């Protein structure tokens, strides 16, 4: 695959030395990355030219015939088409809570609304009229936004505004998101190796958004575990802190997908990888501490 040298050189000092310095690759105009897959390089090339990238698609698990889903349901969706409206997030009625704070608990718990005072006005012809103010109990209510978790509230600032392509939420336990997760992770590992900070930030931002809307079906816990296994097997253990991608995936398990932490696959990974076990334990302790202190603690051990 061919890519313009000038565009590669501006991504990081490491890449600039590689393609424009005194190294052999700069002289021959050819770089061989044996540890970088074609798909990862294609994503890097897309980022170089557009400032953004499109991750790989999920895989739909089918029966042996390849014609129907387990249970006999036929998958008649076209490429990229999702199933929407199947899940709802229920949150406390913030409107009622705000009224309760303003006018007291007894009013909301009573069987009738408090009286709304009328205002009398006199018109030019001497006639009196009473104006009924709009009651807050008859005003249309705007549904409150769903509560934001400690994982969803974590931000990864981007150096350049990307072409915002919203991630697609999974709609079925038969959708394998392992290719999606690993596509992000492999690109991060490449960007970390060659110090492409803007690409690292983009990957963290996209993966965090994807995980925030991912439904961790019981049969899909393995997708998350494979992501964690790859991340901890291909990112360095940093002195005095934790790699940002490691922190992201372990924070997801600790704050957002506790069901994954209880899965057999995750428990096996905890036994296999001491680094992941340590990071997950620290974040679980942080979660309980933040709950006690109303979120006033900020982790100082994360690099």
Secondary structure, 3 states (H helix, E strand, C coil): CCCCHHHHHCCCHHHHHHHHCCCHHHHHCCCCCCCCCHHHHHHHHHHHHHCCCCCCCCEECCCCCCCECCCCCECCCCCCCCCCCCCCCCCCCHHHHHHHHHHCHHHHHCCCCCCCCEEEEECCCCCEEEEECCCCCCCCCCCCCCCCCCCCCCCCCCCCCCCCCCCCCCCCCCEECHHHHHHHHHHHHHHHHCCCHHHHHHHHHHHHHHHHCCCCCHHHHHHHHHHHHHHHHHCCCCCCCCCHHHHHHHHHHHHHCHHHHCCHHHHHHHHHCHHHHHHHHHHHHHHHHHHHCCCCCCCCCCC
